[in-house]
Amino acid sequence: MPAIAPLKGAPLVLGTLALSLATFMNVLDSSIANVAIPAISGDVGVSPSQGTWVITSFGVANAISVPLTGWLTQRFGAVRLFTMSVLLFVLTSWLCGFAHSLEMLVFFRVLQGLVAGPMIPLSQTLLLASYPPAMAGVALSLWGVTTLVAPVVGPLLGGWITDNISWPWIFYINVPVGLLSAVMTWSLYRSRETPTRKLPIDTVGLSLLVLWVAALQLMLDKGKELDWFASNEIIAFAVIAVVAFAVFVVWELTDAHPVVDLRLFKRRNFAAGSISLSIAYGLFFGNVVLLPLWLQQWMGYTSTSAGLALAPVGILAIVLTPIVGRKVAVWDPRKMATAAFMVFALVLWMRSKFTVETDFGHILIPTLIQGGAMAFFFIPLTTITLSGLTPDRIPAAAGLSNFVRITAGAMGTSIATTLWENRASMHHAHLTELLVQGQGTFAITVKQLQAAGMSAEQAYAQINRLIDQQAFTRAADDIFLASSFLFLSLIVLIWFTKRPVPQAGGGADAAAGAH
C-alpha cells in the first residue's frame, strides 16, 4: 500500500466494521458447513463421507487462488479486487444454496473458494492502511478476534439453521452480510485505491498448480469409493498428481515470474515453520470435521447440539490471542508453539478415551481446552515462518505458507474421513468374528429384541447398528490418538528453526500472515 493518511473517527470505525464483516463471512463459511454435512448428504443422496467434498472443494480452490492475490492486486488495485471478491462471494454463496445435487454444490463451492482467495489477505492490507503504524498491533488484534469468533458462531449458527430452517440458508445468510460489506468498503476506500500495473503471469505454473492439486484431492476424495489402487481412475489421478507436481517444481524454480516462489523453502525457518504449521493445521482441521460427523451419525446429536459441542473452542482463543499478539515479539515463539502442540496432543488424547457412553460435558471439556492451543498456534508459527525475510518477500512468503496450510487442511479432511471408515470396517470385523448366529450372547440378544416386538430382520439390523456404533467410535478414537502422537512429533520440527530476533511490532507482522 502507498503512504496514505490513516482514517479517523467514524470512517475508521465503519472501515474496520466493513473489512471485519467480509473476513467474518469468509471464515464462517469454512466452519458453518461442518455440522450440516449429514443433512446436506441426506438431501442430495450421498454418504456423509462424500458430503465432506463440500468442505474440501472450497479449501482446495481457496488455496489455489491465494498465491494469485499479489498479481491480481497489482493488476486491478486492492480496493477494486477486494470489493469484486466480496460481491462474487455473495453470488457464489447464493448459487450454493440453489444447488440440488452434490455435483452442482461442489462446483459452486469451487467457484466460491476461488473468488474468496484475495479476501482475507486484502482485508489485512486495507485494515493496516486505515490505522497509524503505531496502532498496527491493535488493528490486527481486532481483525484476529473476528477470525476467531467466526469458528465459534459457525457451528452454532449452522446447526440452528440446519435444524430449524434448511441447510441452503447457511449459504443464503452471506448475501446481506456480503452486500453490506461491499457497499461500505467501496464507499469508504475507493478514493484510497492502490496503484496498478500490468505484470506477466506464470500461466504454465498456474496450470500445473491447478492440475496437481486437483488430481491429488480427487484421488484422496474418491479413493475409498473406488477401492483405491484397484481402480484405474485412482492410478491415473496419482500419476497425474506426481508428474504435474514434479514438472511444477522444476518450472517454478526456473521461471522469472513464478506464481509460487519455491525458493523460499531454502530458508530453514520458512521450510520448517510452514511445514509444521501446515501438517498441524491438516491434523486440526481433519479432527474438527470428524468430531461432528461422529456425534451426529453415531451419538444421536442434532446439528444444533453438535454445534454447541464445538462452539467453546473459541472462548480461550478470543481471550488469549491479543496477549499472544503482544508477547510473541518478547517470548520465544518456538516455546509458545511447543506449548500449543502439547495442548493439542493432550486434547486429542482426551478425545481418544471417548466411548458410546461419553456425555456432553466430557465432550465439551477438551473442546474448551483446545481454544488455548489455537491462540498459541497460528501467530508464533507464522512469526517463525516469516522471520528474517525482507519486506518485499513477505507477501510472497505469506501467500505460499497460506497456500500450503489451506491445502493441507483440505487434504487432512479427506484423509481423516477415509481412515475413519477404513478403521471402522476393521473394528466391525473384529467385533463380529466371535458372534455366531443362533448361539451365545448373539442368540440371547435376538430373542430379547424379538420379545420387545421386533422381527428377526429388525433385530439383526439393530444389533448391526450397535456394532457399527462401537466400531465407528473406536475408529474415531484411533484417529484422535494417532493425531495426538503426530502433534508431539511435530515439536521436533519446530526446534529446527532459529529464534526470530525479538523486536517491537513482531506480533503485528505475525498476525498479518497468521490466517
C-alpha positions in Angstrom: 0.0 0.0 0.0 1.3 3.5 -0.7 1.6 6.1 2.1 -2.0 7.3 2.6 -3.2 9.2 5.6 -4.9 6.9 8.2 -8.6 7.1 8.6 -10.1 8.8 11.7 -13.3 8.9 13.7 -16.5 7.4 12.1 -14.8 6.4 8.8 -12.2 4.4 10.7 -14.9 2.5 12.8 -17.0 1.9 9.7 -14.0 0.8 7.6 -12.9 -1.7 10.4 -16.5 -3.0 10.5 -16.8 -3.4 6.7 -13.5 -5.3 6.4 -14.3 -7.4 9.5 -17.7 -8.4 8.2 -16.1 -9.7 5.0 -13.4 -11.7 6.9 -16.1 -13.0 9.3 -18.3 -14.2 6.4 -15.3 -15.9 4.7 -14.1 -17.7 7.9 -17.6 -18.5 8.9 -18.2 -20.2 5.6 -15.3 -22.6 6.2 -16.8 -23.8 9.5 -20.6 -23.4 9.2 -20.9 -26.4 6.8 -19.2 -28.8 9.2 -22.3 -29.6 11.2 -24.6 -29.5 8.2 -22.8 -32.3 6.3 -25.2 -35.1 7.3 -28.2 -33.0 6.4 -26.7 -32.0 3.0 -25.6 -35.6 2.3 -29.1 -36.8 3.0 -30.8 -34.2 0.8 -28.6 -34.8 -2.2 -28.5 -38.6 -1.8 -24.8 -39.3 -1.0 -22.9 -40.7 2.0 -21.6 -38.3 4.7 -18.0 -39.1 3.7 -18.9 -38.0 0.1 -20.6 -35.0 1.6 -17.2 -33.8 3.0 -16.4 -32.8 -0.6 -18.4 -29.7 0.2 -15.6 -28.7 2.6 -12.6 -30.0 0.7 -13.6 -28.5 -2.6 -13.8 -25.0 -1.1 -10.5 -25.4 0.7 -8.6 -26.6 -2.4 -10.0 -23.8 -4.6 -9.3 -21.2 -1.9 -5.7 -22.5 -1.6 -5.1 -22.2 -5.3 -6.3 -18.6 -5.6 -4.4 -17.3 -2.5 -1.0 -17.1 -4.3 -2.6 -15.1 -7.1 -3.6 -12.3 -4.7 -0.4 -10.3 -5.2 -0.6 -10.4 -9.0 -4.3 -9.6 -9.1 -3.8 -6.7 -6.6 -1.2 -5.1 -8.8 -3.3 -5.7 -11.9 -6.7 -4.3 -10.6 -5.9 -2.5 -7.3 -6.6 -3.7 -3.8 -9.9 -1.9 -3.2 -11.4 -2.9 -6.6 -10.2 -6.5 -6.2 -11.5 -6.8 -2.6 -14.9 -5.4 -3.5 -15.2 -7.7 -6.5 -14.2 -10.7 -4.4 -16.9 -9.9 -1.8 -19.6 -9.5 -4.5 -18.6 -12.7 -6.3 -18.5 -14.5 -3.0 -22.1 -13.3 -2.4 -23.1 -14.6 -5.9 -21.5 -18.0 -5.5 -23.0 -18.4 -1.9 -26.4 -17.7 -3.4 -25.8 -20.4 -6.1 -24.6 -22.9 -3.5 -28.0 -22.5 -1.8 -29.8 -23.3 -5.0 -27.7 -26.5 -5.8 -29.9 -29.6 -5.9 -27.1 -32.2 -6.4 -23.7 -32.9 -4.9 -22.0 -32.2 -8.3 -23.7 -28.8 -8.6 -22.9 -27.9 -4.9 -19.2 -28.9 -5.2 -18.9 -26.9 -8.5 -20.3 -23.8 -6.9 -18.2 -24.3 -3.8 -15.1 -24.5 -6.0 -16.1 -21.1 -7.6 -16.8 -19.7 -4.1 -13.3 -20.9 -2.9 -11.6 -19.3 -6.0 -13.2 -15.9 -5.5 -12.6 -16.0 -1.8 -8.8 -16.2 -2.1 -8.0 -12.5 -2.1 -10.5 -11.5 0.6 -8.5 -12.3 3.8 -5.1 -11.1 2.7 -6.6 -7.9 1.3 -8.7 -7.2 4.4 -5.5 -7.2 6.4 -3.8 -4.9 3.8 -6.6 -2.4 3.8 -7.0 -2.5 7.6 -3.3 -1.8 8.2 -3.5 1.2 5.8 -6.5 2.5 7.8 -4.6 2.8 11.1 -1.5 4.7 12.1 1.6 2.4 12.1 1.8 2.6 15.9 -1.7 1.1 16.1 -1.0 -1.8 13.7 -1.0 -4.3 16.6 -4.4 -3.0 17.7 -5.8 -3.2 14.2 -4.7 -6.8 13.7 -5.8 -7.9 17.2 -9.3 -6.6 16.2 -9.1 -8.5 12.9 -7.8 -11.6 14.7 -10.7 -11.7 17.1 -13.1 -11.6 14.1 -11.4 -14.6 12.6 -11.7 -16.4 16.0 -15.3 -15.5 16.7 -16.4 -17.0 13.3 -15.4 -20.6 14.1 -17.4 -20.3 17.4 -20.5 -18.9 15.7 -20.2 -21.1 12.7 -21.1 -24.5 14.2 -23.8 -22.9 16.4 -25.4 -20.9 13.6 -25.0 -23.8 11.1 -26.6 -26.3 13.4 -29.5 -24.0 14.3 -30.2 -23.1 10.7 -30.0 -26.8 9.6 -32.4 -28.0 12.3 -34.9 -25.1 12.2 -34.9 -23.8 8.6 -32.9 -25.8 6.0 -29.2 -26.1 5.0 -29.3 -23.8 1.9 -29.7 -20.9 4.4 -26.2 -21.4 5.7 -25.2 -20.0 2.3 -28.0 -17.5 1.8 -27.1 -15.6 5.0 -23.9 -14.5 3.3 -25.9 -12.4 0.8 -27.0 -9.5 3.1 -23.7 -9.5 5.1 -21.6 -9.5 1.9 -23.6 -6.8 0.1 -23.3 -4.5 3.2 -19.6 -5.1 3.4 -19.0 -4.4 -0.3 -21.1 -1.2 -0.3 -19.4 0.1 2.9 -15.9 -0.8 1.6 -16.3 0.8 -1.8 -17.8 4.0 -0.4 -15.0 4.4 2.2 -12.0 3.1 0.3 -12.5 3.8 -3.4 -10.5 7.1 -3.1 -7.7 5.1 -1.5 -7.1 2.7 -4.4 -3.6 1.3 -4.8 -1.5 1.8 -8.0 -2.0 -0.7 -10.8 0.5 -2.0 -13.4 0.5 -4.8 -15.9 2.7 -7.7 -14.9 3.3 -11.0 -16.7 1.6 -14.0 -15.1 3.0 -17.5 -14.9 0.2 -19.3 -16.8 2.2 -22.6 -17.1 3.0 -22.6 -13.4 -0.6 -21.8 -12.5 -2.0 -24.5 -14.8 0.4 -27.1 -13.3 -0.6 -26.0 -9.8 -4.3 -26.5 -10.5 -3.6 -29.8 -12.2 -1.5 -31.5 -9.4 -3.6 -30.1 -6.5 -6.9 -31.1 -8.2 -5.6 -34.6 -9.1 -4.3 -35.2 -5.6 -7.5 -34.1 -4.0 -9.7 -36.1 -6.3 -7.5 -39.2 -5.6 -8.0 -38.7 -1.8 -11.7 -37.9 -2.1 -12.7 -40.8 -4.4 -10.1 -43.4 -3.2 -12.5 -45.1 -0.7 -15.4 -45.1 -3.1 -13.3 -46.7 -5.9 -11.2 -49.1 -3.8 -8.0 -47.1 -4.1 -5.3 -48.5 -6.4 -7.5 -51.4 -7.6 -9.1 -48.6 -9.7 -7.5 -47.4 -12.9 -9.1 -44.0 -12.3 -7.3 -43.6 -8.9 -4.0 -44.8 -10.5 -4.5 -42.2 -13.3 -5.1 -39.4 -10.7 -2.0 -40.5 -8.8 0.2 -40.4 -11.9 -1.1 -37.0 -13.0 -0.5 -35.6 -9.5 3.1 -36.9 -9.2 4.1 -35.9 -12.8 2.4 -32.5 -12.7 4.0 -31.8 -9.2 7.5 -32.7 -10.4 7.2 -30.5 -13.5 5.6 -27.7 -11.4 8.6 -27.7 -9.0 11.1 -27.6 -11.9 9.2 -24.8 -13.7 8.7 -22.6 -10.7 12.4 -22.8 -9.7 13.4 -21.7 -13.2 10.7 -19.2 -14.2 11.5 -15.5 -14.0 8.0 -14.6 -12.5 6.8 -17.8 -10.7 3.3 -17.9 -9.4 4.7 -19.6 -6.2 8.2 -18.7 -5.1 9.5 -22.1 -4.1 13.0 -20.7 -3.5 11.6 -19.6 -0.1 11.9 -23.2 1.1 15.7 -22.8 1.0 15.3 -20.8 4.2 15.4 -23.0 7.3 12.8 -21.1 9.3 10.4 -20.8 6.4 10.7 -24.5 5.5 10.4 -25.9 9.0 7.8 -23.3 10.1 5.5 -23.6 7.1 5.7 -27.4 7.1 5.0 -27.8 10.8 2.2 -25.2 10.6 0.6 -27.0 7.6 0.7 -30.5 9.0 -0.6 -29.3 12.3 -3.4 -27.4 10.5 -4.3 -30.6 8.5 -4.5 -32.6 11.7 -6.5 -29.9 13.4 -9.0 -29.4 10.6 -9.4 -33.2 9.9 -10.4 -33.7 13.5 -12.6 -30.6 13.5 -14.6 -32.2 10.7 -14.6 -35.7 12.1 -16.0 -34.9 15.6 -19.4 -33.5 14.4 -19.7 -36.4 11.9 -19.3 -38.9 14.8 -21.6 -37.0 17.1 -24.4 -36.8 14.6 -24.1 -40.2 12.9 -23.4 -42.4 15.9 -24.2 -40.5 19.1 -27.7 -39.1 18.2 -26.7 -35.5 18.3 -28.7 -32.9 16.2 -26.9 -30.3 14.1 -27.6 -27.8 16.9 -26.2 -29.9 19.7 -23.1 -30.8 17.7 -22.6 -27.1 17.1 -22.8 -26.5 20.9 -20.2 -29.2 21.5 -17.8 -27.4 19.1 -18.5 -23.8 19.9 -16.5 -23.4 23.2 -13.2 -23.8 21.2 -13.2 -20.0 20.6 -13.6 -18.8 24.2 -9.9 -19.2 25.3 -8.7 -18.4 21.8 -10.5 -15.0 21.9 -9.2 -14.2 25.4 -5.6 -15.2 24.8 -5.0 -14.1 21.2 -4.4 -10.4 22.0 -1.9 -11.4 24.7 -0.1 -13.7 22.2 0.0 -10.9 19.6 1.7 -8.6 22.1 4.1 -11.1 23.7 5.2 -13.0 20.5 7.9 -10.4 19.9 9.2 -10.8 23.5 8.8 -14.5 24.3 10.4 -17.3 22.2 7.8 -18.2 19.6 9.3 -21.8 19.5 8.3 -22.3 23.1 4.9 -20.9 22.5 4.3 -23.2 19.5 5.7 -26.2 21.5 3.1 -25.4 24.3 0.3 -25.2 21.7 1.3 -28.6 20.2 1.4 -30.2 23.7 -2.1 -28.9 24.5 -3.4 -30.2 21.1 -1.8 -33.6 21.9 -3.5 -33.5 25.4 -6.9 -32.6 23.9 -6.7 -35.4 21.3 -5.6 -37.9 23.9 -8.6 -37.0 26.0 -10.8 -37.5 22.9 -9.3 -40.9 22.3 -10.9 -42.0 25.5 -14.5 -41.3 24.2 -16.9 -44.2 24.3 -20.6 -44.6 23.3 -21.4 -43.7 26.9 -19.5 -40.3 26.9 -21.8 -37.5 27.9 -22.0 -33.9 26.6 -19.9 -32.5 29.5 -17.0 -34.7 28.8 -17.1 -33.9 25.1 -17.1 -30.2 25.9 -14.0 -30.1 28.2 -11.3 -30.9 25.6 -13.0 -28.5 23.1 -12.8 -25.7 25.7 -9.1 -26.5 26.4 -8.3 -26.6 22.6 -9.0 -22.9 22.4 -5.8 -22.2 24.4 -3.8 -24.2 21.9 -5.3 -22.3 19.0 -4.3 -18.9 20.4 -0.6 -20.1 20.7 -0.6 -21.9 17.4 -1.0 -19.5 14.4 0.8 -16.3 15.4 4.0 -17.8 16.9 4.4 -20.3 14.0 3.8 -17.5 11.4 6.3 -15.3 13.2 8.9 -18.1 12.9 8.0 -18.7 9.2 8.2 -15.1 8.1 11.2 -14.1 10.3 14.4 -12.9 8.6 12.6 -12.1 5.3 12.9 -8.7 3.7 9.6 -6.7 3.4 9.4 -7.2 -0.3 9.4 -11.0 0.1 6.9 -11.2 3.0 3.7 -11.1 0.7 5.0 -14.0 -1.4 6.0 -15.9 1.7 2.7 -15.3 3.4 0.9 -16.3 0.2 2.9 -19.5 -0.1 2.6 -20.6 3.5 -1.2 -19.9 3.4 -1.4 -22.0 0.2 0.4 -24.9 1.8 -1.7 -24.6 5.0 -5.1 -24.4 3.3 -4.2 -27.3 1.0 -3.1 -29.4 4.0 -6.4 -28.6 5.7 -8.5 -29.9 2.8 -6.3 -33.0 2.5 -6.5 -33.6 6.2 -10.3 -33.7 6.0 -10.1 -36.3 3.2 -7.5 -38.4 5.0 -9.3 -38.3 8.3 -12.7 -39.3 6.9 -11.2 -42.1 4.8 -9.2 -43.5 7.6 -12.2 -43.3 9.9 -14.3 -45.5 7.5 -11.4 -48.0 7.0 -10.7 -48.4 10.7 -14.4 -48.7 11.4 -14.6 -51.6 8.9 -11.7 -53.3 10.6 -13.2 -52.9 14.1 -16.6 -54.1 12.8 -14.9 -57.3 11.5 -13.1 -57.8 14.9 -16.3 -57.2 16.9 -18.4 -59.7 14.8 -15.8 -62.5 14.3 -16.8 -64.2 17.6 -20.6 -63.8 17.1 -22.3 -67.0 15.8 -25.9 -66.8 14.6 -28.2 -68.8 17.0 -25.6 -69.2 19.7 -24.4 -67.4 22.9 -24.9 -63.7 23.6 -26.0 -63.1 20.0 -28.9 -65.6 20.2 -30.0 -64.2 23.7 -29.9 -60.6 22.3 -32.0 -61.5 19.2 -34.6 -63.2 21.5 -34.8 -60.2 23.8 -35.3 -57.8 20.8 -38.0 -60.1 19.3 -39.7 -60.2 22.7 -39.8 -56.4 22.6 -41.8 -56.7 19.3 -39.1 -56.7 16.6 -39.0 -59.1 13.7 -35.8 -61.2 13.2 -34.6 -58.9 10.4 -35.2 -55.8 12.6 -33.3 -57.5 15.5 -30.4 -58.2 13.2 -30.4 -54.6 11.9 -30.5 -53.2 15.4 -27.5 -55.4 16.5 -25.6 -54.4 13.4 -26.3 -50.7 14.2 -25.0 -51.2 17.8 -21.8 -52.9 16.5 -21.4 -50.1 13.9 -21.7 -47.5 16.7 -18.9 -49.2 18.6 -16.8 -49.7 15.5 -17.0 -46.0 14.4 -16.4 -44.8 17.9 -13.3 -46.9 18.2 -12.2 -45.8 14.8 -12.6 -42.1 15.8 -10.6 -42.9 19.0 -7.8 -44.4 16.8 -7.6 -41.2 14.7 -7.6 -38.9 17.8 -4.8 -41.0 19.4 -2.7 -41.1 16.2 -3.2 -37.3 15.8 -2.1 -36.7 19.4 1.3 -38.6 18.8 1.7 -36.7 15.5 1.4 -33.3 17.3 4.1 -34.4 19.7 6.4 -35.5 16.9 5.9 -32.1 15.2 7.6 -30.4 18.2 10.9 -31.7 16.9 10.4 -29.8 13.6 9.8 -26.5 15.4 13.2 -26.7 17.1 15.0 -27.0 13.7 14.2 -23.3 13.4 16.2 -20.4 14.7 14.6 -18.0 17.2 13.5 -14.8 15.5 15.2 -11.6 16.6 13.0 -10.0 19.3 11.7 -6.7 18.0 8.8 -4.3 18.6 5.9 -4.9 16.2 6.7 -8.5 15.6 3.3 -9.6 16.9 1.6 -7.4 14.3 3.7 -8.7 11.5 3.0 -12.2 12.6 -0.8 -11.7 12.8 -0.8 -10.3 9.3 0.1 -13.7 7.9 -1.5 -15.9 10.5 -4.8 -16.6 8.9 
